[in-house]
Amino acid sequence: MKQRAQIRMLADGRRLHLHDGPIDLIVEAFGTPRAIETAYHSASARFVTVLDELCGELSYLRRRCSLDDEWPQGAVARRMVASVMPYAPQYFITPMAAVAGAVAEEILATIVAAAELSSAYVNDGGDIALHLSPGEKFVVGMMERPDRRSLLGTTTVHAADPVRGIATSGWRGRSFSLGIADAVTVLADRAAAADAAATIIANAVDLPGHPAIVRVPACELVPDSDLRDRLVTQAVGELFSEEVHHALEAGSRTAELLLRMGLIRSAALSLQGETRVVGDVGQSKMIATPLGERGSVHA
């Protein structure tokens, strides 16, 4: 029998934790006590249906995205496809590249529709969907090493900015990467869009054929991986400074292209202690803030 989703309030009494299989969410809403209670009830009710809904269309979601494909039926799946479709003509990408951001978006949309909130966020393993009423703001931690939970700094998203999604990708994260970036943090208008873009940019931070980089077919690590036999990065040795520069420049060019296409608002790319920043978010430029000054950070 299928184990039911786990739903509980965290010890701080403010945040809701939702867990089901590979999906692990932190939800925090701000408003009146009744509005927050209503929001969390709605989030819980929608959450218990999400994984089964995705599994029902999993074979489709693991296929390479094509402009000729029919669209899936599920709301989360459709968010995923919409976010990866702009990359289909040029890149290998499957809808799974946007799954975390799309789930966060769906739960956020549910609670915002259910209750009047001043602000809220849904964090799916570092991919974050935001709701900000006028005058509200949100502090974002920019990852340097996801495996160590280390930050290179922060930026603040204001309600007047267009950004409502943040995502991080890289070979040290929880998902496979074709590139060698330690982390790429992307700010975009939606969480699923940020998720897909972070994947594309992180893949572009690369030194093809470099002997210090260990790559393994994805299917050898996870037999049913959507990446199949494509080589995913498993280790990156110490690189010379000019090699780090070359890899980051390759990723920056891709980020600049996505910026011109309107697919992202900003990106921070990190590799072996070096960082490149592309774009800004209006009032909130993506600038590394000293960590001692960051206050409350959501990463």
SVG drawing of the C-alpha trace seen along z (x, -y; Angstrom):
<svg xmlns="http://www.w3.org/2000/svg" viewBox="-10 -50 56 52">
<polyline fill="none" stroke="black" stroke-width="0.4" points="0.0,0.0 1.3,-3.5 2.6,-5.3 0.7,-8.5 2.4,-11.9 4.0,-13.3 2.6,-16.7 3.7,-18.5 4.4,-21.8 8.1,-22.4 9.3,-23.1 9.3,-26.9 5.5,-26.7 5.6,-28.9 6.6,-26.7 4.8,-23.7 6.8,-20.7 5.4,-18.5 7.1,-15.3 6.1,-12.6 8.7,-10.4 11.3,-12.6 9.3,-15.8 10.2,-17.8 8.7,-21.2 8.9,-24.0 6.0,-26.4 5.8,-29.6 2.9,-32.1 2.5,-35.5 -0.9,-37.1 -3.6,-36.8 -3.6,-33.6 -6.8,-32.5 -5.4,-33.2 -2.3,-31.2 -4.3,-28.3 -6.4,-28.3 -3.3,-28.5 -1.7,-25.5 -4.9,-23.4 -5.1,-24.1 -1.4,-23.4 -1.8,-20.0 -4.9,-19.0 -3.3,-19.8 0.1,-18.3 -1.2,-14.7 -2.3,-14.5 0.8,-15.9 3.1,-12.8 0.5,-10.5 -0.4,-13.0 3.2,-13.3 3.7,-9.5 0.7,-9.1 2.6,-10.9 6.1,-10.1 7.1,-8.3 6.2,-11.5 8.0,-13.8 11.2,-11.8 11.3,-12.2 13.3,-14.8 11.1,-17.9 10.0,-18.5 8.0,-21.3 5.8,-18.7 4.8,-16.9 1.3,-17.0 0.9,-18.6 0.4,-16.6 -2.8,-16.7 -1.7,-17.5 -1.3,-21.1 2.2,-20.6 3.3,-18.7 2.0,-21.5 4.1,-24.0 7.1,-21.8 6.6,-21.6 6.0,-25.3 9.2,-26.1 11.5,-23.8 9.8,-24.3 11.9,-27.5 15.0,-25.3 13.7,-22.4 15.0,-23.6 18.6,-24.0 19.2,-21.9 18.6,-18.4 16.2,-19.0 13.3,-17.0 10.4,-18.4 12.0,-16.9 14.5,-19.8 11.7,-22.0 9.9,-19.6 11.0,-21.1 10.2,-24.6 6.9,-23.6 5.8,-21.8 6.7,-24.8 4.7,-27.0 1.7,-24.8 1.6,-24.7 2.2,-28.5 -0.7,-29.1 -2.9,-27.0 -2.3,-28.9 -2.5,-32.3 -5.9,-31.4 -7.1,-30.2 -6.2,-33.0 -5.2,-36.7 -1.5,-36.7 1.0,-39.5 3.8,-37.2 4.6,-33.5 7.1,-31.1 7.4,-27.5 10.9,-26.0 11.4,-22.7 14.9,-21.7 16.3,-25.2 14.0,-26.0 11.6,-28.7 8.3,-30.2 7.5,-33.6 4.4,-35.6 5.0,-39.3 2.3,-41.9 3.2,-45.6 5.9,-46.7 7.1,-43.2 10.6,-41.7 12.4,-38.4 16.1,-37.8 17.7,-35.1 20.9,-33.2 23.1,-32.6 24.7,-29.2 28.5,-28.7 28.6,-25.0 25.1,-23.3 26.7,-20.2 28.1,-22.3 25.1,-24.7 27.6,-27.5 26.6,-30.9 28.6,-33.4 26.2,-36.2 22.6,-37.3 20.3,-39.5 16.9,-40.9 13.8,-40.6 11.3,-43.4 7.7,-43.2 8.1,-45.8 10.7,-43.5 9.4,-40.9 11.2,-38.0 9.0,-35.3 11.2,-32.3 14.7,-31.2 16.5,-28.0 19.9,-26.5 21.6,-23.8 25.1,-22.4 27.0,-19.1 27.3,-19.3 23.5,-19.6 20.8,-16.9 20.2,-16.5 22.6,-15.4 24.5,-18.0 26.3,-17.8 28.5,-20.7 31.0,-21.4 29.5,-24.5 29.5,-24.1 26.3,-26.2 24.3,-28.3 21.6,-30.4 19.0,-31.9 16.3,-34.5 13.3,-34.5 9.7,-35.4 8.6,-31.9 10.1,-29.1 9.8,-26.5 11.4,-28.9 14.3,-29.5 14.7,-25.8 14.9,-25.0 17.3,-28.0 19.6,-27.0 19.9,-23.5 20.8,-24.9 23.3,-27.4 25.0,-24.9 25.4,-22.5 27.2,-25.2 29.8,-25.8 32.1,-23.1 35.5,-22.0 34.7,-19.2 37.2,-16.4 39.2,-17.7 41.1,-14.9 40.4,-16.1 36.6,-15.7 35.0,-12.4 31.8,-11.7 29.5,-8.6 26.5,-7.7 23.4,-8.8 21.7,-5.4 24.6,-3.7 23.7,-5.7 19.9,-5.8 18.7,-3.2 15.5,-5.2 17.1,-8.6 15.7,-10.9 19.3,-11.7 19.7,-8.0 23.3,-7.4 24.4,-11.0 27.6,-11.6 26.9,-13.4 29.6,-15.0 30.7,-13.1 34.0,-14.7 36.0,-17.8 39.7,-18.0 41.5,-21.2 41.6,-23.5 44.0,-26.2 42.6,-29.8 42.5,-30.2 40.5,-26.9 38.0,-28.2 37.7,-31.4 37.1,-29.6 34.4,-27.4 32.6,-30.3 32.8,-32.4 31.1,-29.7 28.3,-29.6 28.1,-33.4 27.5,-33.5 24.6,-31.1 23.2,-33.2 23.5,-36.4 21.6,-34.7 18.8,-33.7 18.7,-37.2 18.3,-38.7 15.6,-36.2 13.7,-37.3 13.9,-33.8 15.8,-35.0 16.4,-38.1 19.7,-37.3 22.2,-34.5 25.2,-33.9 27.6,-31.2 30.2,-29.7 33.1,-27.4 36.0,-26.6 35.7,-29.9 35.2,-32.1 31.9,-33.8 30.3,-35.5 27.1,-37.5 24.8,-38.2 21.9,-40.7 19.9,-42.3 16.4,-42.3 15.4,-46.0 15.7,-47.4 17.6,-44.3 20.9,-43.7 22.4,-40.3 25.4,-41.4 27.2,-39.3 26.4,-40.8 28.7,-40.0 27.1,-37.1 27.4,-38.9 25.0,-41.5 22.4,-39.3 19.8,-38.9 17.1,-36.4 18.1,-34.3 16.1,-31.8 18.3,-29.6"/>
</svg>
